[in-house]
Amino acid sequence: MGNFENLYQALQQVDGFIYPNEIELRWGILIVLYPYITGLVAGAFILASLNRVFNVKALNPIYEISLLASFSFLLVATMPLVAHLGRPDRFYEMLMTPHFTSAMAIFGFVYLWYLMVVLLLEIWFDYRRDIVLWSNEKKGPVKYIYKILTLGVFDISPKAVKWDEKIGYIITVVGIPSAFLLHGYVGFIFGSLKANPWWSSVLMPVVFLFSAMVSGISLVLFLYMVISWIRKQKLDMQCLDTIGKFLFYILIMDFTLEALDQVHRIYVSEESFDIISILMSKLFVTLTIMQVLLGTLVPVGILGFFQFHKPNEIIRKISYFLVSILVLVGIFFMRWNVVIGGQLFSKSFLGFTTYKASFFGAEGFGIAILLMAIPFGILAFMLWLLPPWKKTHE
Amino acid sequence: MEKENTKVSSRRDFFKKSGAIAGGLLLVSMLDPLKQIKALAGEKPKGKGAWYGIGVDLEKCIGCGSCAKACKTENNVPKEPFFFRSWVEQYSVTANGVVKVQSPNGGVDGFKQPVLDKEIEKSFFIPKSCNHCAKSPCEQVCPVGATFISPDGVVLVDETYCIGCGYCVQACPYACRYLHPVKHTADKCTLCYHRIKKGLAPACITVCPTGAKIYGDLNDKNSDLVKFIKEHNCTVLKPHLNTKPKFFYNALKEEAE
């Protein structure tokens, strides 16, 4: 039998009336991580494609980091989803016998498309020449890893490399709408539930998309700075300023969309509005302070100031580092406010339940922290295997 | 050439057959005598089989909680007060218009009036369970199709197939579903499918001391349920969500809609 201690505690803390089945908050911290990680994937990829497709040369230093970060997080994206299932042993059914009217079922295919067709192929074509070179230069077992990674194609004539370049470009072009699809789809999983007025919004996929870009760009900004410090390399200030500029614009768009969603709710004031306005006051710390103030307004203020006046490099570096962390934390709380916030109030619109996750247990914070740490481990391995700084650039 | 001919003719056959099926369906739908009630239930015309629904006369419900209790026993629903296939809510409206709602342990143990007698304007009970919606959002969102609508209109979960993602729990506007703490799969009212298929009434209906709750075949114009819907001013919960519930309430007060 399960342990119901948490539920008995929650029962004591029910505020107003909730339906009897609503005491248990079904989707916890792991489902907060799911859109968070997927967003980082999509955002990092979109930043990479800015460099490649839109030819933003200043972003050259972070192209490979963005791709590898996107890949590392993508490998982990489904882990929280599977871990939270009541029957994780049946997870494969979602791919074997998908129910086509279900947004969640289709996600599996969107995910696989993105992993197999977009990211893996793009990384492979981008690194193909280097993999061939490394498979000749390296010694010991690593040599054979590279040999396998060549997939038996050793042609690195200028003609073949040109082809790689061309195909890589096409994949990136296909990749941009795919990244939009990937994270817009995650938004749709929530936005399409008419039972929940906090989620049910046509803007949800768009809001998720922009918040994904914001978080992915911040992740790459953060990683680029940390990796450079570890490698004791000088940071490319033009690259940092360019990332900062894009982050500034997309933060404003993201904030505008989310504000529009809220303003619309307030003005239209549907039957659910009373409960939602109480919900927003209950989410004061995670919504008003963490998401809006620290996660959005402070970064917008700092980055906006830099668009008009550029202080010296040290101040800018520290500020960019701070901004990247603030935005990453802010977007985490944005996911929190959507997922947890949407389950705090009763569908009767007459009361609230509470959420308290323990540290231990299958759906505790401990697992969540572990799941967040794994992609950084994967990324470290990928950077060792495919070091961007050892690539041959023409 | 020959191959091409076969292709052409098989395509023509296909159109002919589908045309015949579509025409046939149209004809059957035009001849359907129960169209009105089905429209209320949001049902696309089905075959000749039963199409089950539930009705409750709230004027008869005394809030004894027998239905909620019987459901727990009959269906082996976990006894903890967090899991219900069937429950009862008590609404108390004061003279000032304040609405108090409660459902302690789903009404299984009965109710105590939370408002002083002199302050009460009106008080009533509402038994609830799965609405067996004809356009059920839970069935729509199930990623593996473990939730399905039976040919007789009952929304069921295949517990040997459910992956326990909880998407259906989120999608149900009426909070009728929970994740079973032992099976770790979604669970909900089955309208006592194991009983109705043997001609027995669902447990909640069998035990109701005032006969407030009935079930029946919406396809059968002589059924008690169809008569009940015709004779009373029935409504469903959250009709604006267009889930087309098949759980019909008589005398549902505005405070509870």
Boltz contact constraints between the chains, C-beta under 6 A:
constraints:
  - contact:
      token1: [A, 2]
      token2: [B, 181]
      max_distance: 6.0
  - contact:
      token1: [A, 4]
      token2: [B, 80]
      max_distance: 6.0
  - contact:
      token1: [A, 7]
      token2: [B, 82]
      max_distance: 6.0
  - contact:
      token1: [A, 17]
      token2: [B, 101]
      max_distance: 6.0
  - contact:
      token1: [A, 19]
      token2: [B, 175]
      max_distance: 6.0
  - contact:
      token1: [A, 20]
      token2: [B, 84]
      max_distance: 6.0
  - contact:
      token1: [A, 20]
      token2: [B, 87]
      max_distance: 6.0
  - contact:
      token1: [A, 20]
      token2: [B, 103]
      max_distance: 6.0
  - contact:
      token1: [A, 20]
      token2: [B, 106]
      max_distance: 6.0
  - contact:
      token1: [A, 21]
      token2: [B, 84]
      max_distance: 6.0
  - contact:
      token1: [A, 21]
      token2: [B, 175]
      max_distance: 6.0
  - contact:
      token1: [A, 21]
      token2: [B, 178]
      max_distance: 6.0
  - contact:
      token1: [A, 22]
      token2: [B, 175]
      max_distance: 6.0
  - contact:
      token1: [A, 23]
      token2: [B, 82]
      max_distance: 6.0
  - contact:
      token1: [A, 24]
      token2: [B, 82]
      max_distance: 6.0
  - contact:
      token1: [A, 26]
      token2: [B, 166]
      max_distance: 6.0
  - contact:
      token1: [A, 26]
      token2: [B, 169]
      max_distance: 6.0
  - contact:
      token1: [A, 85]
      token2: [B, 163]
      max_distance: 6.0
  - contact:
      token1: [A, 85]
      token2: [B, 164]
      max_distance: 6.0
  - contact:
      token1: [A, 85]
      token2: [B, 165]
      max_distance: 6.0
  - contact:
      token1: [A, 86]
      token2: [B, 164]
      max_distance: 6.0
  - contact:
      token1: [A, 86]
      token2: [B, 179]
      max_distance: 6.0
  - contact:
      token1: [A, 86]
      token2: [B, 184]
      max_distance: 6.0
  - contact:
      token1: [A, 86]
      token2: [B, 185]
      max_distance: 6.0
  - contact:
      token1: [A, 87]
      token2: [B, 163]
      max_distance: 6.0
  - contact:
      token1: [A, 87]
      token2: [B, 164]
      max_distance: 6.0
  - contact:
      token1: [A, 87]
      token2: [B, 184]
      max_distance: 6.0
  - contact:
      token1: [A, 90]
      token2: [B, 163]
      max_distance: 6.0
  - contact:
      token1: [A, 93]
      token2: [B, 144]
      max_distance: 6.0
  - contact:
      token1: [A, 93]
      token2: [B, 163]
      max_distance: 6.0
  - contact:
      token1: [A, 94]
      token2: [B, 143]
      max_distance: 6.0
  - contact:
      token1: [A, 94]
      token2: [B, 144]
      max_distance: 6.0
  - contact:
      token1: [A, 97]
      token2: [B, 144]
      max_distance: 6.0
  - contact:
      token1: [A, 99]
      token2: [B, 142]
      max_distance: 6.0
  - contact:
      token1: [A, 99]
      token2: [B, 143]
      max_distance: 6.0
  - contact:
      token1: [A, 99]
      token2: [B, 144]
      max_distance: 6.0
  - contact:
      token1: [A, 99]
      token2: [B, 145]
      max_distance: 6.0
  - contact:
      token1: [A, 101]
      token2: [B, 140]
      max_distance: 6.0
  - contact:
      token1: [A, 102]
      token2: [B, 141]
      max_distance: 6.0
  - contact:
      token1: [A, 102]
      token2: [B, 142]
      max_distance: 6.0
  - contact:
      token1: [A, 102]
      token2: [B, 143]
      max_distance: 6.0
  - contact:
      token1: [A, 104]
      token2: [B, 143]
      max_distance: 6.0
  - contact:
      token1: [A, 104]
      token2: [B, 167]
      max_distance: 6.0
  - contact:
      token1: [A, 105]
      token2: [B, 143]
      max_distance: 6.0
  - contact:
      token1: [A, 193]
      token2: [B, 170]
      max_distance: 6.0
  - contact:
      token1: [A, 193]
      token2: [B, 171]
      max_distance: 6.0
  - contact:
      token1: [A, 194]
      token2: [B, 241]
      max_distance: 6.0
  - contact:
      token1: [A, 195]
      token2: [B, 171]
      max_distance: 6.0
  - contact:
      token1: [A, 195]
      token2: [B, 173]
      max_distance: 6.0
  - contact:
      token1: [A, 347]
      token2: [B, 173]
      max_distance: 6.0
  - contact:
      token1: [A, 347]
      token2: [B, 175]
      max_distance: 6.0
  - contact:
      token1: [A, 350]
      token2: [B, 101]
      max_distance: 6.0
